[in-house]
Amino acid sequence: MSRKRRLDDGAEVKDDRVSDLSDDILYHILSSLDDTKLVVQTSVLSKRWRDLWKDVGVLNLNRNSFSAIQGGRNFVRNFLRLRSQHATIHKVSFTSKYTRVKNRDDQFVLLDNEPLEMVLGHAAGRTKHRESSLEALELVDCYRVDLGSISGGCRMLTTLELRGCEWMVSRGHDPFANIPLLRCLKLLDCSLSWSSDRFKVTGLQLLRLEIRSSKWFSISQVLSPKLESFCFTTHVSHMVELPELNLPSLDRATVRMVSYPYAGLYNELGWCSRVAVKFLQGLRNVKSLDLYFEDVVLSLSYSFTPRIAVSLTSKMLVVVD
């Protein structure tokens, strides 16, 4: 960013306006870049900025920025080693790269989470005896995410978003229970490994929850006493079990349900209607509810509907008893 001005002799020169910015503004600009590799490359363009990247508290790591796995590992290792001793990390976004290799059993597996593990270990304060500073974490397309490590090491976390990730969980367990300050949780298009079962969400301080589930992702209960906003998207069929809800403080909810292809028989028999109504009973206390149903016939009792302001789509058939 520069500005042209004319000298007395008519010649034009450019004023460097970026160099006049304060360090705080430059930190903000660098933090807004969507790739930490680009942050480092931008910093070295100027002598004054050369060390600014060492104090940036936002890390956006994308495995697609590196042509080889080892290159990504080396970058993260050197980045963490050269950071300022007193610099903290308060937000991390990590996008994995699905690299398929064959193991001895000739089966395809996905790599690798080592850069993420290094960053989380650093941010969680396991090095140099620092306290955990990480407040926001976003993981995209990560395979076999260790939620236990996140819960145990990142106890200051207030925002967690998982997109396209897979993890393991024990039956009836809340994998986020050990994150006491969690306020916002997003689980989008995630899946559970084959050996896992349905889990629950019981955040005591949770205020916002968004779930967009697939057929390999099943929640048994959502029991959050302070939850104010709930967004839930799922497919409805005989294969899907909807969660039990207990949300006494809920202010606004958005529910999207789409029946699976070839599930018409179950709709005709009223199976989907019974499942959906049972799920909606858990939203009795909500003040505003938006319903988006596709190809589902829903029957609501009269005692349920007056309690909420309902917004419906044209693709939904509602029968009031």
ChimeraX attribute file (.defattr): number of C-alpha atoms within 10 A of each C-alpha:
attribute: neighborCount
match mode: 1-to-1
recipient: residues
	/A:1	8
	/A:2	11
	/A:3	9
	/A:4	9
	/A:5	11
	/A:6	10
	/A:7	8
	/A:8	6
	/A:9	6
	/A:10	8
	/A:11	8
	/A:12	11
	/A:13	12
	/A:14	11
	/A:15	13
	/A:16	12
	/A:17	10
	/A:18	11
	/A:19	14
	/A:20	9
	/A:21	10
	/A:22	9
	/A:23	13
	/A:24	9
	/A:25	11
	/A:26	19
	/A:27	18
	/A:28	13
	/A:29	12
	/A:30	22
	/A:31	19
	/A:32	14
	/A:33	15
	/A:34	15
	/A:35	19
	/A:36	24
	/A:37	20
	/A:38	14
	/A:39	22
	/A:40	19
	/A:41	11
	/A:42	16
	/A:43	18
	/A:44	14
	/A:45	10
	/A:46	10
	/A:47	9
	/A:48	11
	/A:49	16
	/A:50	14
	/A:51	16
	/A:52	20
	/A:53	25
	/A:54	20
	/A:55	15
	/A:56	24
	/A:57	19
	/A:58	24
	/A:59	22
	/A:60	19
	/A:61	24
	/A:62	18
	/A:63	21
	/A:64	13
	/A:65	15
	/A:66	14
	/A:67	9
	/A:68	11
	/A:69	16
	/A:70	11
	/A:71	13
	/A:72	19
	/A:73	19
	/A:74	11
	/A:75	16
	/A:76	19
	/A:77	15
	/A:78	10
	/A:79	16
	/A:80	15
	/A:81	12
	/A:82	11
	/A:83	16
	/A:84	14
	/A:85	12
	/A:86	9
	/A:87	13
	/A:88	22
	/A:89	21
	/A:90	19
	/A:91	20
	/A:92	21
	/A:93	22
	/A:94	22
	/A:95	20
	/A:96	22
	/A:97	20
	/A:98	15
	/A:99	13
	/A:100	12
	/A:101	11
	/A:102	10
	/A:103	9
	/A:104	6
	/A:105	6
	/A:106	8
	/A:107	9
	/A:108	11
	/A:109	13
	/A:110	15
	/A:111	15
	/A:112	19
	/A:113	19
	/A:114	14
	/A:115	21
	/A:116	21
	/A:117	15
	/A:118	15
	/A:119	19
	/A:120	21
	/A:121	17
	/A:122	22
	/A:123	26
	/A:124	26
	/A:125	18
	/A:126	13
	/A:127	10
	/A:128	9
	/A:129	8
	/A:130	14
	/A:131	17
	/A:132	21
	/A:133	20
	/A:134	25
	/A:135	19
	/A:136	20
	/A:137	21
	/A:138	16
	/A:139	20
	/A:140	19
	/A:141	18
	/A:142	24
	/A:143	21
	/A:144	17
	/A:145	18
	/A:146	16
	/A:147	15
	/A:148	16
	/A:149	13
	/A:150	21
	/A:151	17
	/A:152	13
	/A:153	22
	/A:154	26
	/A:155	19
	/A:156	19
	/A:157	24
	/A:158	19
	/A:159	20
	/A:160	21
	/A:161	18
	/A:162	22
	/A:163	18
	/A:164	17
	/A:165	20
	/A:166	20
	/A:167	18
	/A:168	19
	/A:169	19
	/A:170	12
	/A:171	14
	/A:172	14
	/A:173	16
	/A:174	18
	/A:175	20
	/A:176	19
	/A:177	17
	/A:178	17
	/A:179	23
	/A:180	17
	/A:181	18
	/A:182	23
	/A:183	19
	/A:184	20
	/A:185	22
	/A:186	18
	/A:187	19
	/A:188	19
	/A:189	20
	/A:190	23
	/A:191	22
	/A:192	20
	/A:193	14
	/A:194	9
	/A:195	10
	/A:196	16
	/A:197	18
	/A:198	19
	/A:199	22
	/A:200	21
	/A:201	22
	/A:202	19
	/A:203	25
	/A:204	17
	/A:205	17
	/A:206	23
	/A:207	19
	/A:208	21
	/A:209	22
	/A:210	18
	/A:211	19
	/A:212	18
	/A:213	19
	/A:214	17
	/A:215	17
	/A:216	17
	/A:217	21
	/A:218	21
	/A:219	20
	/A:220	18
	/A:221	19
	/A:222	20
	/A:223	19
	/A:224	22
	/A:225	17
	/A:226	18
	/A:227	25
	/A:228	18
	/A:229	20
	/A:230	21
	/A:231	17
	/A:232	17
	/A:233	19
	/A:234	23
	/A:235	21
	/A:236	28
	/A:237	25
	/A:238	15
	/A:239	11
	/A:240	18
	/A:241	19
	/A:242	19
	/A:243	21
	/A:244	17
	/A:245	19
	/A:246	19
	/A:247	21
	/A:248	17
	/A:249	16
	/A:250	22
	/A:251	17
	/A:252	20
	/A:253	21
	/A:254	17
	/A:255	17
	/A:256	16
	/A:257	20
	/A:258	16
	/A:259	20
	/A:260	18
	/A:261	10
	/A:262	9
	/A:263	17
	/A:264	16
	/A:265	12
	/A:266	16
	/A:267	20
	/A:268	12
	/A:269	10
	/A:270	16
	/A:271	19
	/A:272	25
	/A:273	21
	/A:274	16
	/A:275	18
	/A:276	20
	/A:277	15
	/A:278	16
	/A:279	15
	/A:280	18
	/A:281	14
	/A:282	16
	/A:283	23
	/A:284	18
	/A:285	16
	/A:286	20
	/A:287	15
	/A:288	17
	/A:289	21
	/A:290	17
	/A:291	16
	/A:292	18
	/A:293	24
	/A:294	18
	/A:295	17
	/A:296	27
	/A:297	20
	/A:298	20
	/A:299	17
	/A:300	18
	/A:301	11
	/A:302	11
	/A:303	9
	/A:304	14
	/A:305	12
	/A:306	10
	/A:307	14
	/A:308	16
	/A:309	13
	/A:310	14
	/A:311	11
	/A:312	14
	/A:313	11
	/A:314	8
	/A:315	12
	/A:316	17
	/A:317	15
	/A:318	14
	/A:319	11
	/A:320	12
	/A:321	8
